[in-house]
Amino acid sequence: MTDWIALSYSLTIICLVAIAIYAIIYTKFFTQKNENVKHVLETSEGFITARKTQGMWRIAWSFYAGSVGSWVITSTASYASYAGYLGVIFYAVATGIPIIMQAYFGDIVQTKFPNANSLGDFILLRFGPTAKLATIIVTLINMSIFMLAEFTTVGGLFSDFVGSVSYPIIIIVAVLTTIYTVYGGLLVSIVTDQVQGIISVLLTIILTIYVAATFRRDLPANFGPYEPMLGPNLSGYSSIFTMPISLAAATVFNEGMWQRVWAAEDHTALKRGGIIACFAIVFVVFIFGFGGLLAVWGGLVDYENTNPNLYIFQLFKSDPSAPNAHVENFIEVLVLVLAAVMNESAIDSLQNGLAATISSHFLRGKPLLWARICVLLINIIIVPFALANYSVLSIFLLGNMLGVCWFPPVIMGGIWDSELGKRVVCESSMLFGGVIAVIASTVYGIAAGPSQCIQMWNDGALYPPAPDICSCASDAALYNLTNPGVNCATAGAYWTWLGQPYMWQYFLIALGVSTAGTLAFGLLHELFYRLNIHFMGVTELLLKVPGYAELAGLTVDHAELQRKQDDDAAKPQFNGDDQGMQQVNGSQDSQMFMAVSPSIPVVHPYPAVVPMQPQLFAQPVVMVPAAEGGNVALPGSLQQGQQGLA
């Protein structure tokens, strides 16, 4: 056993280190030979966007590698064991299709806002600063959860399957990815993605051939006694809806996916790269999901004793009667190497995405060193949590549910950009839709969750009833959920966000309420607009809170505001609606909304309304179309031309 542990670590570390060294060396020579990409290693914007430097195949491999981490090896097999063949099919398809959606939707956004550095920049330009702040929070939670899940997965494999402890491999991956990501940012991540993607696809093909040649278990007709779990069932039918919508939302709120949009050299590279990546993703996810189904179908899984993270490894164990597989042959070592390579590719994409989200909002205008420090701090914060060994599917559930709650207004805002659309899908309606969806989903879970859990438990369709996430809190929730007659708010909320097995009702409520809430509030706003009734917007209200201007990325020079307010003879008045400010000049109204970098001293119209003076900006200002028919004053870093992709 000790020899296999040593071999597993040796091959894994050699492979990971080799990829990291290759990435650094290649990036250095690539940037030296190409004058047009030197900015990637010299500026913060280049570090987080690698703007217009990557062709179709690089974008394809990068989309692929950023989407399929080590979670594919464990989560898809585990999900197949209770969602059956329907779950396998729709999990695979739903993982790939959002990449095509991201490529085409991203192209729309890139054409309208070609110099945005992040999803947050797009939201700022389309909606406003408070919407941007809300999006950043959702994005940070979403990506942090996925990064935590990735570290947890690879650590769990080495502790449960190899028989080691979890922290060595987690630390190794974290250190290596941090080193090359700090050096080269998004560009070096894309370089590694190509190598990691090719390796993972080749190893997946090798494993597929191996299983096809060696698997000799009897497979009962119609899944035999496993038909309730592997045949058509509630979880399988739910996957038809829950998987596409949850993974589409997760993709939109993954800054790593948006970085590929900025990096694409043109429209063709982006769209074709997304299509190629989709097919590769569907293939790999399906193979591992089907492997989990095959392990259960062949009687190699003991639902009560087998570790759900090891279902795929049951196909390779030498003793079919053993409840859990352990590394004991070379093919299993290859699976571990595959998991580690996929983990490394996902981690560096998430590191870059998190760094881009934070840098583009809180560190705009700062030297490149700040972005690099950001990458380092992200790992220092997340790695300790990964050592707690949380349930991966439950971690994903939290991120997916949150993403679905905020997904509809973002998509509507990107597509519906007419004057009417900007007034209906405005900042306040977006925020209302997202918040009300979170509340409605939780309330539904409190009302229906306990009875749903009990019913599924009694039907044998749920095992375990829910994962251990947080000791005392989860134990109490599980007790309430599995004891008839108890309807506990804590248990219901827990079931909604961490316990339910991707039930379609929850995702439908999140999606439907968010969409309806956004449109209802927006139509009310439009009615008031047509009646010339104005009301105070969300940003206007929140700017009264001390420190909010800085938090939202707006710096207010109160002294200058006061001086200008006292000196100006004519003082325009705030119109009270989401459009921020209305300057009245005779019969002509011009609406303005200011959104600028925290690093730029600026007169902001909200706290004390004065005419906007562009000369007060530290760098030139350009007015561009904004949400709800107004204008946005941008710092120099976002001003460069409003053309589409070359």
C-alpha positions in Angstrom: 0.0 0.0 0.0 2.8 2.4 0.9 4.4 1.8 -2.5 1.2 2.8 -4.3 0.9 5.9 -2.1 4.5 6.9 -3.1 3.8 6.2 -6.8 0.6 8.2 -6.7 2.2 11.3 -5.2 5.4 11.0 -7.3 3.6 10.9 -10.7 1.1 13.5 -9.7 3.6 16.0 -8.5 5.9 15.4 -11.5 3.0 16.1 -13.9 1.8 19.2 -12.0 5.2 20.7 -11.7 6.1 20.0 -15.3 2.9 21.8 -16.5 3.7 24.8 -14.2 7.3 25.1 -15.5 6.2 24.7 -19.1 3.6 27.5 -18.6 6.0 30.0 -17.1 8.7 29.3 -19.7 6.3 29.4 -22.7 4.6 32.6 -21.4 7.9 34.4 -21.0 9.1 33.5 -24.5 5.7 34.1 -26.1 5.5 37.6 -24.7 9.1 38.4 -25.7 8.4 37.4 -29.3 5.1 39.1 -29.6 5.1 42.9 -29.0 1.3 43.1 -29.1 1.0 40.9 -26.0 3.7 42.3 -23.8 1.1 44.4 -21.9 -0.2 41.1 -20.5 2.7 40.9 -18.1 3.0 44.7 -17.6 -0.4 46.0 -16.8 -3.3 45.1 -14.5 -5.7 45.0 -17.4 -3.5 42.7 -19.4 -3.0 40.5 -16.4 -6.7 39.9 -15.9 -8.0 40.0 -19.5 -5.2 39.1 -22.0 -7.4 41.1 -24.3 -7.7 39.9 -27.9 -4.6 37.6 -27.8 -6.0 34.1 -28.1 -7.2 32.1 -31.1 -10.0 29.6 -31.5 -8.2 26.5 -30.2 -6.7 28.2 -27.2 -10.1 29.6 -26.3 -11.7 26.2 -26.8 -9.2 24.4 -24.5 -9.4 27.2 -22.0 -13.2 27.0 -21.9 -12.9 23.3 -21.5 -10.3 23.3 -18.8 -12.0 26.0 -16.8 -15.2 24.0 -16.8 -14.1 20.4 -16.0 -12.2 20.2 -12.7 -11.7 17.2 -10.6 -15.3 17.5 -9.5 -16.2 15.8 -12.8 -14.6 12.5 -11.6 -16.5 12.4 -8.3 -19.7 14.5 -8.5 -21.0 13.2 -11.8 -20.6 9.5 -10.7 -22.3 10.3 -7.4 -25.1 12.1 -9.1 -25.7 9.3 -11.5 -26.2 6.8 -8.6 -29.5 8.4 -7.7 -30.5 10.5 -10.8 -30.0 7.5 -13.1 -29.4 7.6 -16.8 -31.5 10.8 -17.2 -29.3 12.5 -14.7 -26.1 11.4 -16.6 -27.4 12.7 -19.9 -28.6 16.0 -18.8 -25.7 16.7 -16.4 -23.4 16.2 -19.4 -25.4 18.3 -21.9 -26.1 21.0 -19.3 -22.4 21.3 -18.5 -21.5 21.9 -22.1 -24.3 24.0 -23.5 -23.7 27.0 -21.2 -20.3 27.4 -22.7 -21.9 28.1 -26.1 -24.4 30.4 -24.4 -21.5 32.2 -22.7 -19.6 32.6 -26.0 -22.6 34.1 -27.8 -23.9 36.2 -24.9 -20.4 37.3 -24.2 -20.0 38.4 -27.8 -23.0 40.6 -27.4 -21.7 42.1 -24.3 -18.2 42.5 -25.7 -19.6 44.3 -28.8 -21.5 46.7 -26.7 -18.9 47.2 -24.0 -15.6 46.1 -25.6 -13.4 47.6 -22.9 -15.1 46.1 -19.9 -12.5 44.2 -17.8 -15.0 42.1 -15.9 -18.6 41.0 -15.5 -18.9 43.8 -12.9 -17.9 46.4 -15.5 -20.7 45.2 -17.8 -23.2 45.4 -14.9 -22.0 48.8 -14.0 -22.4 50.1 -17.5 -25.8 48.5 -18.0 -27.4 48.9 -14.6 -25.4 50.9 -12.0 -23.0 50.7 -9.1 -25.3 49.0 -6.6 -26.2 46.3 -9.1 -22.5 45.9 -9.8 -21.8 45.4 -6.1 -24.5 42.8 -5.8 -23.2 41.0 -8.8 -19.7 41.0 -7.4 -20.9 39.5 -4.2 -22.8 36.7 -6.0 -19.8 36.1 -8.3 -17.3 36.0 -5.4 -19.5 33.5 -3.5 -20.1 31.4 -6.6 -16.4 31.2 -7.5 -15.2 30.7 -3.9 -17.6 27.8 -3.6 -16.3 26.2 -6.7 -12.7 26.7 -5.7 -13.5 25.3 -2.3 -15.2 22.3 -4.0 -12.2 21.7 -6.2 -9.7 21.7 -3.3 -12.1 19.5 -1.3 -12.5 17.0 -4.1 -8.8 16.4 -4.8 -8.0 16.4 -1.1 -10.8 13.8 -0.5 -9.5 11.6 -3.3 -6.0 11.4 -1.8 -7.3 10.8 1.7 -10.1 8.3 0.9 -8.7 6.6 -2.1 -5.0 6.8 -1.7 -5.1 6.4 2.1 -3.0 9.5 2.8 -4.2 12.8 4.3 -5.9 15.6 2.3 -3.7 18.6 2.9 -0.4 17.7 1.0 -2.0 17.6 -2.4 -4.2 20.6 -1.7 -1.2 22.7 -0.6 0.9 21.4 -3.6 -1.8 22.4 -6.1 -2.4 25.8 -4.4 1.3 26.7 -4.3 2.0 25.7 -7.9 -1.0 27.4 -9.4 -0.3 30.5 -7.3 3.3 30.7 -8.5 2.5 30.6 -12.2 -0.8 32.6 -11.9 1.0 35.4 -10.0 3.6 35.5 -12.8 1.4 35.5 -15.9 -2.2 36.0 -14.9 -4.8 35.0 -17.4 -2.3 34.4 -20.2 -0.4 31.7 -18.3 -3.7 30.1 -17.2 -4.7 29.8 -20.9 -1.3 28.3 -21.7 -1.7 25.6 -19.0 -5.4 25.1 -20.0 -4.3 23.8 -23.4 -1.8 21.3 -22.0 -4.1 20.3 -19.2 -7.1 19.9 -21.5 -5.3 17.7 -23.9 -3.9 15.5 -21.1 -7.3 15.1 -19.5 -9.1 14.2 -22.8 -6.4 11.6 -23.6 -6.5 10.0 -20.2 -10.3 9.9 -20.3 -10.1 8.1 -23.6 -7.5 5.6 -22.2 -9.7 5.0 -19.1 -12.8 4.4 -21.3 -10.9 1.8 -23.4 -9.6 0.1 -20.3 -13.1 -0.2 -18.7 -14.6 -1.4 -22.0 -12.0 -4.1 -22.2 -11.9 -5.3 -18.6 -15.4 -4.7 -17.1 -17.1 -8.2 -16.8 -19.8 -7.7 -14.2 -23.3 -9.0 -14.9 -25.8 -6.2 -15.7 -29.4 -7.1 -14.9 -32.1 -6.1 -17.4 -33.7 -2.8 -16.7 -31.2 -2.1 -14.0 -32.6 -5.0 -11.8 -32.9 -4.0 -8.1 -31.3 -0.7 -8.9 -34.1 0.5 -11.2 -35.5 3.0 -8.6 -32.1 4.8 -8.6 -30.9 4.3 -12.1 -34.1 4.3 -14.1 -36.5 7.2 -14.6 -37.1 8.8 -11.2 -37.8 12.2 -9.7 -34.2 13.3 -9.5 -33.7 12.2 -13.1 -36.7 14.1 -14.4 -35.7 17.1 -12.3 -32.3 17.1 -14.0 -34.0 18.0 -17.3 -34.7 21.5 -15.9 -32.4 21.9 -12.9 -29.1 21.0 -14.6 -29.3 23.4 -17.6 -30.6 26.4 -15.6 -28.3 25.9 -12.6 -25.1 25.4 -14.7 -26.0 28.2 -17.1 -26.3 30.5 -14.1 -23.1 29.2 -12.6 -21.3 29.9 -15.9 -22.6 33.5 -16.1 -21.4 34.2 -12.5 -18.0 32.7 -13.1 -15.5 35.5 -14.0 -13.1 32.9 -15.4 -15.6 32.3 -18.2 -15.9 36.0 -18.9 -12.1 36.3 -19.1 -12.1 34.0 -22.1 -14.5 36.4 -23.7 -12.1 39.3 -23.3 -9.2 37.2 -24.4 -10.6 36.0 -27.7 -9.0 37.6 -30.7 -12.2 38.0 -32.6 -15.8 36.9 -32.9 -15.0 33.7 -34.7 -12.4 32.5 -32.2 -14.9 33.1 -29.4 -17.9 31.4 -30.9 -16.2 28.5 -32.5 -14.0 28.0 -29.4 -17.2 27.8 -27.3 -18.7 25.2 -29.6 -15.6 23.0 -29.7 -15.3 23.2 -25.9 -19.0 22.2 -25.5 -18.5 18.9 -27.3 -15.3 18.1 -25.3 -17.1 18.9 -22.0 -20.2 16.8 -22.8 -18.0 13.8 -23.8 -15.9 13.9 -20.6 -18.8 14.6 -18.2 -20.9 11.8 -19.8 -18.1 9.3 -19.5 -17.6 9.8 -15.8 -21.3 10.0 -15.1 -21.9 6.8 -17.0 -19.0 5.2 -15.1 -20.8 5.9 -11.8 -24.0 4.4 -13.2 -22.1 1.4 -14.4 -20.6 0.8 -11.0 -24.0 0.8 -9.3 -25.6 -1.3 -12.1 -22.8 -3.9 -11.7 -23.4 -4.2 -8.0 -20.0 -2.6 -7.1 -21.6 0.1 -4.9 -22.9 -0.3 -1.4 -25.1 2.7 -0.8 -24.7 2.5 3.0 -20.9 1.9 3.1 -19.3 3.1 -0.1 -17.9 6.7 -0.1 -20.0 8.6 -2.8 -16.8 10.3 -4.0 -15.3 6.9 -4.9 -18.1 5.5 -7.0 -16.1 5.8 -10.2 -13.2 4.0 -8.6 -15.3 1.0 -7.8 -14.9 0.0 -11.5 -11.2 -0.6 -11.0 -11.0 -2.4 -7.6 -9.7 -5.9 -7.6 -12.0 -7.1 -4.8 -15.6 -6.6 -5.9 -16.8 -7.4 -2.3 -14.8 -4.5 -0.7 -17.1 -1.6 0.1 -14.5 1.0 -0.9 -11.8 1.0 -3.6 -8.2 1.9 -2.7 -5.3 2.6 -5.0 -3.7 -0.7 -5.9 -2.9 -0.7 -9.7 -1.5 1.6 -12.3 -4.7 2.5 -14.0 -6.0 3.9 -10.7 -2.9 6.0 -10.4 -3.6 7.4 -13.8 -7.1 8.4 -12.6 -5.5 10.2 -9.7 -3.1 12.0 -12.1 -6.1 12.9 -14.3 -8.0 14.3 -11.3 -5.0 16.4 -10.2 -4.4 17.8 -13.7 -8.1 18.7 -14.0 -8.0 20.2 -10.5 -5.0 22.3 -11.4 -6.7 23.6 -14.5 -9.9 24.6 -12.7 -8.1 26.1 -9.8 -5.9 28.5 -11.9 -9.0 29.6 -13.8 -10.8 30.3 -10.6 -7.8 32.1 -9.1 -7.7 34.4 -12.1 -11.4 34.9 -12.1 -11.5 35.9 -8.4 -8.5 38.2 -8.8 -10.2 39.8 -11.8 -13.5 40.4 -9.9 -11.7 42.0 -6.9 -9.1 43.9 -8.9 -11.6 45.4 -11.4 -13.7 46.8 -8.6 -11.6 47.5 -5.5 -8.2 47.8 -7.1 -8.8 49.7 -10.4 -5.9 51.9 -11.2 -3.6 50.1 -8.8 -0.2 48.8 -9.9 0.1 45.2 -11.2 1.6 44.1 -7.9 -1.8 44.5 -6.2 -3.5 42.1 -8.6 -0.7 39.6 -7.9 -1.0 40.0 -4.2 -4.8 39.4 -4.6 -4.1 36.0 -6.2 -1.9 35.0 -3.2 -4.4 36.1 -0.6 -7.3 34.2 -2.3 -5.4 30.9 -1.8 -4.5 31.8 1.8 -8.1 32.4 2.6 -9.8 29.4 0.8 -7.3 26.6 1.4 -7.9 26.2 5.1 -11.7 25.8 4.5 -10.9 23.1 2.0 -9.4 21.0 4.7 -12.8 20.7 6.4 -13.9 18.2 3.6 -17.3 19.5 2.9 -19.8 17.7 0.7 -19.0 18.8 -2.9 -22.6 18.4 -4.3 -24.0 20.4 -1.4 -21.4 23.2 -1.9 -22.3 23.3 -5.6 -26.0 23.5 -4.7 -25.5 26.7 -2.7 -23.7 28.4 -5.5 -26.1 27.1 -8.2 -29.3 28.2 -6.3 -27.8 31.7 -5.6 -26.8 32.0 -9.3 -30.3 31.1 -10.6 -31.8 33.8 -8.3 -29.8 36.5 -10.0 -29.4 35.0 -13.5 -32.6 36.3 -15.3 -32.1 40.1 -14.9 -28.4 39.9 -16.0 -29.4 38.0 -19.2 -32.4 40.3 -19.9 -30.3 43.4 -19.3 -27.6 42.2 -21.8 -30.1 41.4 -24.5 -32.9 43.9 -24.0 -31.1 47.2 -24.5 -33.8 49.4 -26.1 -34.8 52.5 -24.3 -37.9 50.7 -23.0 -35.7 47.8 -21.9 -33.3 50.0 -20.0 -36.2 51.5 -18.1 -37.9 48.2 -17.3 -34.8 46.1 -16.6 -33.2 48.8 -14.5 -30.9 48.7 -11.5 -33.7 48.7 -8.9 -35.8 46.0 -10.8 -32.7 43.8 -11.1 -32.0 44.1 -7.3 -35.6 43.5 -6.5 -35.8 40.4 -8.7 -32.7 38.9 -7.2 -33.5 39.5 -3.6 -37.2 38.4 -3.8 -36.1 35.2 -5.5 -33.7 34.4 -2.6 -36.5 35.1 -0.1 -39.1 33.1 -2.0 -36.9 30.1 -2.4 -36.1 30.0 1.3 -39.8 30.5 2.3 -40.8 27.6 0.0 -38.1 25.4 1.6 -39.3 26.2 5.0 -42.9 25.4 4.0 -42.3 22.3 2.0 -38.8 21.1 2.6 -39.3 18.9 5.7 -42.2 16.9 4.2 -40.3 16.5 0.9 -37.2 15.2 2.7 -39.3 12.8 4.8 -41.1 11.5 1.7 -37.9 11.0 -0.2 -36.3 9.3 2.8 -39.3 6.9 3.2 -39.2 6.2 -0.6 -35.6 5.3 -0.4 -34.8 8.0 -3.0 -32.5 10.0 -0.7 -29.3 8.9 0.9 -28.0 10.1 3.1 -30.9 12.5 4.0 -28.5 15.4 3.7 -24.7 15.9 4.1 -22.9 16.9 7.3 -22.0 20.5 6.4 -21.7 22.3 9.7 -21.8 19.9 12.7 -24.2 21.3 15.2 -26.4 23.3 12.8 -26.6 20.6 10.3 -27.3 17.9 12.9 -30.2 19.9 14.2 -31.5 20.5 10.7 -31.2 16.8 9.8 -33.0 15.8 13.0 -35.9 18.1 12.2 -36.0 17.0 8.6 -36.2 13.3 9.4 -38.7 13.5 12.2 -42.4 13.7 11.0 -44.4 16.6 12.2 -41.5 19.0 12.7 -41.6 22.1 10.5 -38.5 24.1 11.5 -37.4 27.2 9.7 -33.7 26.4 10.1 -34.3 22.9 8.7 -36.3 24.2 5.7 -33.7 26.8 4.9 -30.9 24.3 5.2 -32.8 21.9 2.9 -33.3 24.7 0.3 -29.6 25.8 0.0 -27.6 22.7 1.1 -29.8 19.6 1.4 -32.3 19.1 -1.4 -31.0 16.9 -4.3 -31.5 19.4 -7.1 -35.3 19.3 -7.0 -36.9 21.1 -9.9 -39.4 23.0 -7.8 -36.7 25.1 -6.1 -35.0 26.1 -9.3 -38.3 26.9 -11.0 -39.2 29.1 -8.1 -35.9 30.9 -8.1 -36.0 31.4 -11.8 -39.6 32.3 -12.1 -39.8 34.7 -9.1 -36.6 36.4 -10.2 -37.9 36.9 -13.7 -41.4 38.0 -12.6 -40.1 40.2 -9.8 -37.7 42.0 -12.2 -40.4 42.6 -14.8 -43.1 43.5 -12.3 -40.9 46.1 -10.6 -39.7 47.3 -14.0 -43.1 47.7 -15.4 -44.2 49.7 -12.3 -41.1 51.9 -12.8 -42.2 52.4 -16.5 -45.7 53.3 -15.4 -44.4 55.9 -13.0 -42.1 57.2 -15.7 -45.0 57.6 -18.2 -47.0 59.4 -15.4 -44.0 61.6 -14.7 -43.9 60.3 -11.1 -40.4 60.0 -9.9 -39.1 58.0 -6.9 -35.8 57.6 -5.1 -33.6 54.8 -6.5 -31.6 52.2 -4.6 -28.2 53.8 -5.1 -29.6 57.2 -4.1 -30.8 55.7 -0.8 -27.7 53.7 -0.1 -25.4 56.6 -0.8 -26.8 58.2 2.4 -25.0 55.4 4.3 -21.5 56.4 5.4 -18.8 54.6 3.4 -21.2 53.2 0.8 -19.8 55.4 -2.0 -16.3 53.9 -1.5 -17.7 50.4 -1.2 -19.7 50.8 -4.4 -16.7 52.2 -6.2 -17.7 55.8 -6.1 -15.5 58.5 -4.4 -17.3 61.6 -3.3 -15.4 64.9 -2.8 -17.7 66.5 -0.3 -15.7 69.7 0.1 -15.7 70.3 -3.7 -19.4 69.4 -3.8 -20.2 71.9 -1.2 -18.1 74.6 -2.8 -19.7 74.1 -6.2 -23.1 73.9 -4.7 -22.6 77.3 -3.0 -21.1 78.9 -6.1 -23.5 77.7 -8.8 -26.4 79.9 -9.4 -28.6 77.3 -11.0 -28.8 74.1 -9.2 -30.5 71.1 -11.0 -32.7 68.9 -8.9 -32.5 65.2 -8.4 -35.4 63.5 -10.1 -35.8 60.7 -7.6 -35.8 57.7 -9.9 -33.3 55.1 -10.9 -31.8 57.4 -13.5 -29.8 59.0 -10.8 -29.9 62.7 -11.7 -31.8 65.0 -14.0 -30.3 68.3 -15.2 -33.1 70.7 -16.1 -32.2 73.2 -18.8 -35.3 74.9 -20.1 -37.5 72.3 -21.7 -34.7 69.8 -22.4 -33.8 67.1 -19.8 -30.5 65.3 -19.9 -30.1 62.4 -17.5 -26.8 61.5 -16.1 -25.4 58.8 -13.9 -21.8 58.8 -12.7 -19.9 55.6 -12.1 -16.2 55.9 -11.7 -13.1 54.2 -10.2 -12.6 54.7 -6.5 -9.1 55.9 -7.3 -10.4 58.9 -9.2 -11.5 62.0 -7.3 -14.9 62.9 -8.6 -17.9 65.1 -7.9 -20.8 62.7 -7.6 -24.4 64.1 -8.2 -26.2 62.1 -5.4 -25.4 63.5 -1.9 -25.5 67.2 -3.0 -26.7 67.8 -6.5 -24.6 70.0 -8.6 -23.9 70.2 -12.3 -21.3 67.6 -13.3 -17.9 69.1 -14.1 -15.8 66.8 -16.2 -12.7 68.9 -15.6 -12.8 67.8 -12.0 -11.8 64.2 -13.0 -8.2 63.2 -12.6 -8.3 61.7 -16.1 -10.5 62.5 -19.1 -14.1 61.5 -19.0 -16.2 60.2 -21.8 -20.0 59.9 -21.7 -21.4 56.5 -22.9 -24.9 55.1 -23.0 -26.0 53.6 -19.7 -29.0 51.9 -18.2 -32.4 53.5 -18.3 -31.5 55.9 -21.0 -28.9 57.9 -19.1 -25.1 58.3 -19.4 -22.1 57.0 -17.6 -19.0 58.9 -16.9 -16.1 56.4 -17.2 -12.5 56.6 -16.1 -9.8 56.4 -18.8 -9.4 52.7 -18.4 -12.8 52.1 -19.8 -13.0 54.8 -22.4 -11.1 53.3 -25.3 -13.5 53.3 -28.1 -16.9 51.6 -28.3 -16.1 49.3 -31.2 -16.8 45.6 -31.4 -14.3 42.8 -31.5 -11.8 43.2 -34.4 
